[in-house]
């Protein structure tokens, strides 16, 4: 018996109506092919019940009209999605242009639940038991870093995947309606929906692991008992008497990797595993010798200065895609569809050629129907990441 693949399509056009109709027509053709193949194998054709819709920010103001047309053309389908500065598809991306990406999933209606601030996800529902969740969030949401663990705790696995909306204008989320103004939304899945997910990092270390020996909020005071700024200068190979302006410029392109403090391995040739959080350096004080970063820092944590590295990022993406492919092969499973959420800083020209990430994923796991977006921050496990990609594959037994 052949599992039924998801159906997906994408289109770019300055007129949202043209882009939507092209994508809809292509996706519905894909769905007809998938159901005809299932019928030919003796399996009952699927009812497509869940839709994903990702828009570039050029279409954000048209989100209500787009959702209305989707519901008109596909009544009975539940829709979730959000806006990004780019959208992703199988082997392709549309970055910084008017575009959208759509996907339909033939899931049992009892196997998922759409949630938002209007219809919160409950862990104790009698008729639905959430196991994992695809999450879209607004980065302006107060206490977002506390809300993600709270949401993860409502799922049996504690696993979330998704990202923050990214827009130069209106920031919207779709969860059976269009929302803006903050909050979290998405779709939770029961344990019967097979999900394999990995986080890929995009940075390379440029110094040794150092322990945070003194910190206050987001200010790193000392590393290994030495002034934090002195350590940064040493690791970057900069002179200790460097003038403030060139020093600030050098640190503006430097990042830090943070780890809670347990032993961890650097995964060659990429920088870090999924437990590492990468954050920006947002300030410095030469007189006090301190460095400020874009997150709170705990005393006793490990810290590594690092830089974004396109070659290492693609190598690590290839690694996680192979892990998913090999796990599918070992379990006798097949990939039905995929979602890829990447940092907005990784799209466009970052890798030197268009759609480098999407081509890498396709090369490893094949022409699996895929959609996604380029986000303002990536969500995996119960944490908010930066400069990463989150690849999630929906799978079923052959």
C-alpha positions as CSV (number, residue, x, y, z in Angstrom):
1,X,0.0,0.0,0.0
2,X,1.5,3.3,-1.1
3,X,1.3,6.3,1.4
4,X,-0.2,9.4,-0.2
5,X,2.2,12.3,-0.7
6,X,1.4,15.9,0.2
7,X,0.7,18.2,-2.7
8,X,2.7,21.5,-3.0
9,X,3.3,24.4,-5.4
10,X,4.7,27.9,-5.5
11,X,4.5,31.0,-7.8
12,X,5.8,34.5,-8.0
13,X,4.0,37.4,-9.7
14,X,3.4,41.1,-8.8
15,X,-0.3,40.4,-8.8
16,X,-1.4,38.2,-5.9
17,X,-4.3,36.9,-7.8
18,X,-2.1,35.6,-10.6
19,X,0.4,34.0,-8.2
20,X,-2.3,32.4,-6.2
21,X,-4.2,30.9,-9.1
22,X,-1.0,29.6,-10.7
23,X,0.1,28.0,-7.4
24,X,-3.4,26.6,-6.7
25,X,-3.7,25.1,-10.2
26,X,-0.3,23.4,-9.9
27,X,-1.0,22.2,-6.4
28,X,-4.4,20.7,-7.3
29,X,-2.8,18.9,-10.3
30,X,-0.2,17.5,-7.9
31,X,-3.0,16.4,-5.6
32,X,-4.8,14.7,-8.5
33,X,-1.7,12.8,-9.5
34,X,-1.1,11.7,-5.9
35,X,-4.7,10.5,-5.4
36,X,-4.8,8.7,-8.8
37,X,-1.6,6.9,-7.9
38,X,-3.1,5.9,-4.5
39,X,-6.3,4.7,-6.2
40,X,-4.2,2.7,-8.7
41,X,-2.5,0.9,-5.8
42,X,-5.9,-0.1,-4.4
43,X,-5.8,2.5,-1.6
44,X,-8.8,4.8,-1.0
45,X,-7.9,8.3,-2.3
46,X,-7.2,10.8,0.4
47,X,-9.2,13.8,1.5
48,X,-6.8,16.8,1.8
49,X,-7.6,18.4,5.1
50,X,-4.7,20.7,6.2
51,X,-3.1,23.5,4.1
52,X,0.0,25.5,4.6
53,X,0.3,29.0,3.1
54,X,3.4,31.1,3.2
55,X,3.5,34.6,1.7
56,X,6.3,37.0,1.1
57,X,5.8,40.3,2.8
58,X,4.8,41.9,-0.5
59,X,1.5,40.1,-0.2
60,X,1.0,40.6,3.6
61,X,-1.7,43.2,3.1
62,X,-3.6,40.8,0.9
63,X,-3.6,37.9,3.4
64,X,-7.3,38.1,4.1
65,X,-8.2,38.0,0.4
66,X,-5.8,35.2,-0.2
67,X,-7.2,33.1,2.6
68,X,-10.8,33.8,1.4
69,X,-9.9,32.5,-2.0
70,X,-8.2,29.4,-0.6
71,X,-11.3,28.7,1.5
72,X,-13.5,29.3,-1.5
73,X,-11.6,26.9,-3.8
74,X,-10.9,24.3,-1.1
75,X,-13.8,24.3,1.4
76,X,-13.2,22.2,4.4
77,X,-9.4,22.6,4.4
78,X,-7.9,24.2,7.6
79,X,-5.1,26.7,6.7
80,X,-2.1,27.8,8.7
81,X,0.9,29.9,7.7
82,X,2.6,33.3,8.0
83,X,4.7,35.9,6.2
84,X,8.4,35.9,5.5
85,X,10.9,38.0,3.4
86,X,11.1,35.0,1.2
87,X,9.3,31.7,0.7
88,X,10.8,28.2,0.1
89,X,9.6,25.3,-2.1
90,X,11.0,22.1,-3.4
91,X,14.4,23.0,-4.9
92,X,13.4,26.7,-5.2
93,X,13.1,29.9,-3.3
94,X,11.5,33.3,-3.9
95,X,13.3,35.9,-1.9
96,X,12.5,39.6,-1.7
97,X,9.8,39.4,-4.4
98,X,6.0,38.9,-4.4
99,X,5.4,35.2,-4.1
100,X,3.7,32.5,-2.2
101,X,4.0,28.7,-1.4
102,X,1.2,26.3,-0.7
103,X,0.9,22.7,0.5
104,X,-1.9,20.3,1.1
105,X,-1.7,17.4,3.6
106,X,-4.1,14.4,3.5
107,X,-4.2,13.9,7.3
108,X,-7.1,12.4,9.3
109,X,-9.1,15.3,10.8
110,X,-8.6,13.9,14.2
111,X,-4.8,13.9,13.8
112,X,-4.2,17.7,14.0
113,X,-5.6,20.8,15.7
114,X,-5.2,24.4,14.6
115,X,-4.5,26.8,17.4
116,X,-4.1,30.5,18.0
117,X,-4.8,33.1,20.7
118,X,-8.4,32.8,19.7
119,X,-8.4,29.0,20.1
120,X,-5.5,28.0,22.4
121,X,-3.9,24.6,22.4
122,X,-4.9,22.4,25.3
123,X,-2.9,19.5,26.6
124,X,-5.9,17.9,28.4
125,X,-8.4,17.8,25.6
126,X,-10.4,14.5,25.7
127,X,-10.5,14.1,21.9
128,X,-7.1,15.3,20.9
129,X,-3.6,14.7,22.4
130,X,-1.0,17.0,20.9
131,X,2.4,15.3,20.3
132,X,4.3,18.0,18.4
133,X,3.5,21.4,16.8
134,X,4.3,23.6,13.9
135,X,4.5,27.2,15.4
136,X,4.4,30.6,13.9
137,X,5.0,33.6,16.1
138,X,5.5,37.4,16.1
139,X,8.8,38.4,17.4
140,X,7.2,41.4,19.1
141,X,5.2,39.1,21.4
142,X,6.1,39.9,25.0
143,X,7.8,37.1,26.9
144,X,8.1,35.1,23.8
145,X,11.1,33.1,25.1
146,X,8.9,32.0,28.1
147,X,5.8,31.3,26.0
148,X,7.6,28.7,23.8
149,X,8.5,26.3,26.7
150,X,4.9,26.8,28.0
151,X,3.5,25.8,24.6
152,X,6.0,22.9,24.3
153,X,4.9,21.6,27.7
154,X,1.4,21.1,26.2
155,X,2.7,18.5,23.8
156,X,3.7,15.0,24.7
157,X,7.1,15.2,23.0
158,X,7.9,18.8,23.9
159,X,8.9,19.4,20.3
160,X,8.0,22.6,18.4
161,X,9.2,23.6,15.0
162,X,8.6,26.7,13.0
163,X,9.7,30.4,13.1
164,X,9.0,34.0,13.6
165,X,7.1,36.1,11.0
166,X,9.5,38.3,9.0
167,X,8.1,41.4,7.2
168,X,9.1,45.0,6.4
169,X,5.5,45.9,6.7
170,X,2.5,44.1,8.2
171,X,3.3,40.9,10.1
172,X,0.5,38.4,9.8
173,X,-0.2,34.8,10.8
174,X,-2.8,32.4,9.4
175,X,-4.7,30.0,11.6
176,X,-8.1,29.5,10.1
177,X,-8.2,33.3,10.1
178,X,-5.7,36.1,9.6
179,X,-4.1,37.5,12.8
180,X,-1.6,40.3,13.4
181,X,-0.4,42.2,16.4
182,X,1.6,39.5,18.2
183,X,1.1,36.0,19.6
184,X,1.6,32.4,18.6
185,X,-0.4,30.2,16.2
186,X,0.0,27.1,14.2
187,X,-1.1,23.4,14.1
188,X,-0.5,20.6,16.6
189,X,-0.2,17.0,15.5
190,X,-1.0,13.8,17.3
191,X,1.4,10.9,17.6
192,X,0.0,9.2,14.6
193,X,1.6,11.8,12.3
194,X,5.2,10.8,11.7
195,X,7.6,13.7,12.1
196,X,11.4,13.8,11.7
197,X,13.0,17.2,12.4
198,X,16.5,18.6,12.7
199,X,18.2,22.0,13.3
200,X,21.1,23.1,11.2
201,X,23.5,25.8,12.3
202,X,25.2,28.3,10.1
203,X,28.2,29.5,12.0
204,X,31.9,28.5,12.4
205,X,33.8,29.0,15.7
206,X,36.8,31.4,15.6
207,X,38.0,30.9,19.2
208,X,38.1,28.4,22.0
209,X,35.3,27.5,24.3
210,X,35.2,29.9,27.2
211,X,33.3,29.8,30.4
212,X,31.2,32.8,31.5
213,X,32.7,33.5,34.9
214,X,30.7,36.7,35.5
215,X,27.6,38.1,33.8
216,X,24.7,40.4,34.5
217,X,21.6,40.1,32.4
218,X,22.9,40.3,28.8
219,X,26.3,41.8,29.8
220,X,29.2,39.4,29.7
221,X,31.7,40.8,32.2
222,X,34.4,38.1,32.4
223,X,35.3,34.9,30.5
224,X,37.6,32.4,32.1
225,X,38.2,35.1,34.8
226,X,39.4,37.6,32.2
227,X,37.7,40.7,30.9
228,X,35.2,39.6,28.2
229,X,36.4,42.2,25.7
230,X,40.0,41.2,26.0
231,X,39.0,37.6,25.3
232,X,37.1,38.7,22.2
233,X,40.1,40.7,20.9
234,X,42.4,37.7,21.5
235,X,40.1,35.2,19.7
236,X,39.6,37.5,16.8
237,X,43.3,38.2,16.5
238,X,42.8,42.0,17.0
239,X,45.3,44.3,18.8
240,X,44.4,45.2,22.4
241,X,44.8,48.9,21.7
242,X,42.5,48.9,18.7
243,X,40.5,52.2,18.1
244,X,36.9,52.1,19.1
245,X,35.4,52.6,15.6
246,X,37.2,49.7,13.8
247,X,36.7,47.6,16.9
248,X,33.0,48.1,16.9
249,X,32.9,47.3,13.2
250,X,34.8,44.1,13.7
251,X,32.5,43.0,16.5
252,X,29.4,43.9,14.5
253,X,30.1,40.9,12.2
254,X,31.0,38.6,15.1
255,X,28.5,36.4,16.9
256,X,28.6,34.3,20.0
257,X,27.5,30.8,20.5
258,X,26.0,30.0,24.0
259,X,25.6,26.7,25.6
260,X,24.2,26.0,29.1
261,X,27.5,24.5,30.3
262,X,27.4,20.8,30.0
263,X,30.0,19.1,27.8
264,X,29.2,19.3,24.1
265,X,30.8,18.5,20.8
266,X,31.4,20.7,17.8
267,X,30.1,18.9,14.7
268,X,32.8,19.3,12.0
269,X,32.8,20.9,9.6
270,X,29.9,22.9,10.9
271,X,30.0,24.9,14.1
272,X,27.6,23.6,16.7
273,X,24.9,21.1,17.5
274,X,21.3,21.9,18.2
275,X,21.9,22.8,21.8
276,X,24.0,25.9,20.8
277,X,22.2,29.2,20.6
278,X,23.8,31.9,18.4
279,X,23.3,35.5,19.3
280,X,24.5,38.9,18.1
281,X,26.9,41.2,19.9
282,X,25.0,44.4,20.4
283,X,27.4,46.5,22.4
284,X,30.7,46.9,24.1
285,X,32.4,49.1,26.8
286,X,36.2,49.4,26.3
287,X,36.7,51.0,29.7
288,X,34.9,48.3,31.6
289,X,36.0,45.5,29.2
290,X,32.5,44.1,28.8
291,X,30.5,42.8,25.9
292,X,26.7,43.0,25.5
293,X,24.8,40.3,23.5
294,X,21.3,39.9,22.4
295,X,20.1,37.5,25.1
296,X,20.5,37.0,28.8
297,X,23.7,35.1,29.8
298,X,24.0,32.7,32.8
299,X,27.2,32.4,34.8
300,X,28.7,29.1,34.1
301,X,27.6,28.9,30.5
302,X,30.0,28.2,27.7
303,X,30.6,30.9,25.1
304,X,32.4,30.8,21.8
305,X,33.0,33.7,19.4
306,X,32.0,32.7,15.9
307,X,31.1,34.0,12.4
308,X,28.6,33.0,9.8
309,X,30.1,30.6,7.3
310,X,28.2,29.7,4.1
311,X,30.3,26.6,3.3
312,X,29.9,25.2,6.8
313,X,26.2,26.0,6.8
314,X,25.6,24.0,3.6
315,X,27.7,21.1,4.9
316,X,25.7,21.0,8.1
317,X,22.4,21.2,6.2
318,X,23.5,18.3,4.1
319,X,24.4,16.4,7.3
320,X,21.0,16.8,8.9
321,X,19.2,15.9,5.6
322,X,21.2,12.7,5.4
323,X,20.3,11.9,9.0
324,X,16.6,12.2,8.2
325,X,17.0,10.2,5.0
326,X,18.9,7.4,6.8
327,X,16.4,7.3,9.6
328,X,13.6,6.9,7.1
329,X,15.5,4.1,5.4
330,X,16.3,2.3,8.6
331,X,12.6,2.4,9.7
332,X,11.2,1.5,6.3
333,X,9.4,4.9,6.1
334,X,8.8,7.3,3.2
335,X,8.8,11.1,3.1
336,X,5.4,12.5,2.3
337,X,6.1,16.2,2.6
338,X,8.4,18.7,4.3
339,X,8.6,22.1,5.9
340,X,11.8,24.2,5.9
341,X,12.2,27.4,8.0
342,X,15.4,29.3,7.4
343,X,16.8,32.5,8.8
344,X,16.2,35.5,6.6
345,X,19.9,36.1,6.7
346,X,20.5,32.8,4.9
347,X,18.3,33.6,1.9
348,X,19.0,35.5,-1.3
349,X,22.7,36.0,-2.1
350,X,24.1,34.6,1.2
351,X,25.3,31.3,-0.4
352,X,26.4,32.9,-3.7
353,X,23.7,31.2,-5.8
354,X,19.9,31.1,-5.7
355,X,18.1,28.5,-3.6
356,X,21.3,26.8,-2.5
357,X,19.7,25.4,0.7
358,X,16.6,24.1,-1.1
359,X,18.8,22.5,-3.8
360,X,20.8,20.8,-1.1
361,X,17.7,19.4,0.6
362,X,16.4,18.1,-2.7
363,X,19.7,16.5,-3.6
364,X,19.6,14.5,-0.4
365,X,16.0,13.6,0.2
366,X,14.6,13.9,-3.3
367,X,11.7,15.7,-4.8
368,X,9.6,15.7,-1.7
369,X,6.8,18.3,-1.6
370,X,8.2,21.1,0.5
371,X,7.2,24.6,1.6
372,X,8.6,27.0,4.1
373,X,9.7,30.6,4.7
374,X,12.6,32.8,5.6
375,X,12.0,33.9,9.2
376,X,13.0,36.5,11.7
377,X,14.0,33.7,14.1
378,X,13.7,29.9,14.0
379,X,11.8,27.7,16.5
380,X,12.9,24.2,17.4
381,X,12.4,22.1,20.5
382,X,11.2,24.8,22.9
383,X,13.7,27.5,22.0
384,X,14.2,30.4,19.7
385,X,17.3,30.1,17.4
386,X,19.0,32.5,15.0
387,X,21.0,32.0,11.8
388,X,19.7,28.4,11.6
389,X,17.5,26.3,9.5
390,X,14.8,23.8,10.8
391,X,14.0,20.9,8.4
392,X,11.0,18.8,9.3
393,X,9.8,15.8,7.2
394,X,6.4,14.2,7.5
395,X,6.7,10.4,7.1
396,X,4.7,7.2,7.0
397,X,5.5,3.5,6.7
398,X,5.7,2.2,3.1
